[in-house]
Amino acid sequence: MPHILVVDDSDTDRCLIGGLLAGNSEWQVEYAVEGRDAFERIGRRVPDLVLTDLLMPVMNGLELVDAVRKKYPHVPVVLMTSLGNEALAVEALRRGAASYVSKQRLASKLPETIADVLSITRRAKSQALLHGQLCESLYRFELENDPAQFAPLLNFIWEETVQFRLWDDAEAMRVGIALHEALSNALYHGNLEVSTTLREVNETAYHAQIEEHRSRPPYCRRRIAVEAAFSRAAVRFVVRDGGPGFNPASLPDPTDPENLERTCGRGILLMQTFMDEVRYNETGNAVTLVKWRHPTKEEEK
């Protein structure tokens, strides 16, 4: 049963978050009132995920991200952002946070985000017999318009990064999140042509249009092509959708703190923060993600 530690100094927000997470009976939720309290609780029982506010007394969310990343690098930290602390949230993502959810959209995005991060970090404990001996590999996949196919692919990718010893678990998790965002964009905005702008205006209409497009041509005939190339130096993903594409120059700057609370560009921000290279083709229906090998802490010693 996944154990989630919620960190927020607001009694009201903790109650709200607890109600949202209670919808999943498999999650066990614990609470802390600020960062130092949270870190002490982690020392007594290491959670599977930390969900934290940013602005708190004693130890804020950014300091908590640093502390968790240093001592418990395998534990993902998800941020809760609000208007006014966008720059702090961007810095926390750069320092090692796994994802973020706007407090304005907790009801619609929090359970989904938590489930995605937990799914990405859940992997088999056994490793391949030829661990570390593989020099390079190339895989090509064709996915249907079904988000349920993402988790098996991401688990497979995780196992490959273990074999190549590319990063520690924390970096592997962040790479998985970046790839998940690329897959989601390819599905919802590429193949199904459902605009993020609609989601910002009407969440119900957004999901209704997704289901409608999944069942009728030409959308239902489209597929997501994924290429994953591994070597001892780096990994490269190419995610291509079957949609008409878009002009990449039209995207808002996701690194601008003013855009952090917008749904549009959230995936781009996470991809650019977690990967070393992110580039689109000219037609905008394919994105290439590159991550270079990072020495593990044991190797740095």
N, C-alpha and C positions, 0 to 999 in steps of 0.2 A: 504494500500500500504506500504510494508516494506521500512523503511528508513535506509539507510546504510551510515555511516560516514567513509570516506576514509582519512587516515592520512599518508602523505608522504611529505618530504621536497623537492623532486625532481619534477619540473614542467613536465618533460618528462614522468616520471612514473605515475604521476596523470592523465595525458592525456591518456596514454596507458590503465590504469586501468578503466578509465571512458568509453573508447571505448568498453572494454570487458564486463562491466556491463550493457552497453546500450542495449545489446542484449536481456535483459529481460525488457520489457516495464512496468512490475509491480513494479520494484525497483526504488525508489527515492534516488538519490545519492547526498551527500554533501561532501565538501572537507575541510581538515584542513592541515596546513603546518608543524605542529609539535605537540608534546603531550600536551603542555599547551594550545595551541590554540584549540585542540580537546576537552580538558576537559571543557573549557569555553563554547564551542558550545554544549556539552552534557548537561551542566547546563541550557542552554536556551531551548533545545529540545532534549529529550532523544531518541537516535536512537534504532532501533531493532537489529543492529549489528555494531561493529566497526572493520574495516579492517586497520591494521597499519603496517608500516615499523618498524624496530627495531632501526636502527642507525639514530638518529635525534638530532638536537641541542635543548637546553633548557630543554625539557623533552623527554627522549627516550621511545622506545616502551615498555621496561620492566617496567619503572616507570609508564607509562600509564596503563598497565595491573594492577599494584598494586592499582592505584587510582580508576579505574573503578570497580575492584572487591570489593573494600572497600565501595564505595558509591552507586554503581549501580550493585549489584551482579547478577541481572537478565539479564544484557546486555552481550552477548557473544563477545569476542574479538578474531579475527582471525589474525594471524601473517603472514607477508610476509618475508621470509628468503632469504638470499643470502650467497654466499661463504664468509667465514671469520667471520660470526656471529652465527655459529651453537651452540656454548656453551650458548650464551645469549638466543637463541631461546628455548633450552631445559629448561633453568631456568624459562623462561616466561611460558612455558607449565606447569611446576610444580607449579607455583604461581597462575595459574588460567585461562590462555588463553584456548580458546575452540578448536582451531585447527591451522594449518599452511599450507602455500602454498609456494613452492619455486618460487622465481622470475624467474628462468630459465624455469618454466613450467606454468606461469600465463595463457597463452592462452588456454592450455588444461585442467588445473585443477581449475582455480579460480572460474568460474561460477558454476561448479559442487559443489565445496566445500561450497561456499556461500549458494547455494540452499539447500544442506544437513543440514547445521547448522540452517538455518531459519526453515526448516521443522521440525527439532527436537525440537526447542524452541516453535513452534506454538502449542498450546494446548487449549483445552476447558477451560473456566473460572469456570464453575460450578464444584463442588466437590460432591462426593458421600454423601448420607444422613448419612451413618454410618461411616463418617470420623473419623479415629483414633480408631475405635472399633474393627477392624479386627485384629486377632492375627497372622494368617499365611495363605498363599495361594500358590498353585502350579498350573502352567499352562504349557501345552505342545502344541506346534504348529508344523505344517508341511508346509513349504513354497515351492512354485514352484520356478523355476529358473527365477524369475522376480523381479528386484530391486524395482518395483513399490509397492510390498507388504511390503517393509521395513518400510515406513512411518506410515501406520496404526498400525503396531506392536509397533513401537517406541512410538507412541502417547498413546497406551494402557499401555505400560510400565510406561510412565510418570504419568498417572493417578493413577496407583497402588502405585508408590512411594509417591504421595500426600496423599493417604489414610493412609499409614503407617508412614508418617511424618519422612521419613528417612533422608532427606537432604533439604537444601534450593534449590531454583530454579537453581542457578549456578552449584551446584554439580549434580543435576538431569540432566542438559543439558550435562555435561561432561560424565556421565554414558551413556546417550543416544548415544553420539558420539562414545564411546568405543564399545558399542554393535553394532552400525552401521558398524564399521570397521570389527568386527568379522563376521558379516553377509556378508559383501562384500568379505572378504577373502574366506568364505565358498562357495560363489557363483562362483566367477571368478577363483580362484586358486584351489578350492577343486572340486566342481561339474564339472566345465567346463574345468579345467586343462589348463588354459591360464597363461603363465608365466609373472611375473612382469618384468623380464629381457627383454621380447619382447617390453613392453611398453617403456622402457628406450631407446630402439634402434629405434623403429618405432611405433609411436602412432596409425597411421592409420591401420597398420597390426594387432595391438593388438585388436582394436575394431572389425575389420573384422573377426578375429578368434573367438571372443566372439559370434558374431551373427551366424557364421557357426556352432559352437558347440551347441548352444542353439536349433538348429533345427534337429540335427541328433544323433542317438544312439552312444554310451551308455549315452552320456552326458545329453540328453534331458529327460531321464527317472529318473534322480537323483533328490532328494529333500533335503531340509535343515531342520533338526530337531532342534527345539529350546525348551529348558526347562527353565522356569523362576520360581524360588522359592523365595517368599517374607516372611519375618518375621519382628518383631519389632526391631530386632538387625541387620539384613543384608539382602542383596539380592544376589542370586546366579543364574548366567546364564550358561547354557551349550549349545553350538552351535556345531552341528555335521553335516558334509557334507557326501555325498555319494561317494566321490572320493577315490583314492587309498592311500591318505595320504602322509606324507613326514617325514623326520627325523628332529624333532624340534631342535636338536643340530646343524643342518646345518645353522640355521638362523644367519645372521649377528647381532652383538650386536646393537640394535636400540638406546641404550643410549649413544653410542659413538658419539660425535659430528661430527666426520668425515663421519658418515653414514646418517646424517640428510637430506642432499640434494638428497639422493637416493630414488627412488620410492619404491624399495624393503625395507620392514621393517617399512614403515611409519605407517601402521595400528598397528603393534606391539608396536611401540613407544607410540602411543596415548593410546592404551589399558593399557600398563604397567604404564603410567603416571597417568591415570585417575582412575584406579581400584586398590584395595588393594592387590588382588591376581590374577595372570594370569598363568594358567598351561595347557599344552597340554597332551593328552593321548599318549601312547607309539607309536601308529601308525600315529599320527599327523593329524587325521581327526576330532578331537573334541577338543574344547578349553573351559575351565571353567573360568568364570570371577566372582570375589567376591568383593562386596563393603560393608563395615561395616557402620553402622549408624553413622552419624556425627551430633552433636547437632546444631540446628539452632542458629543464632545470638541472637534471642529473648530468647532462653533457656539458653544461656551462660550468659546472663545478670542476 
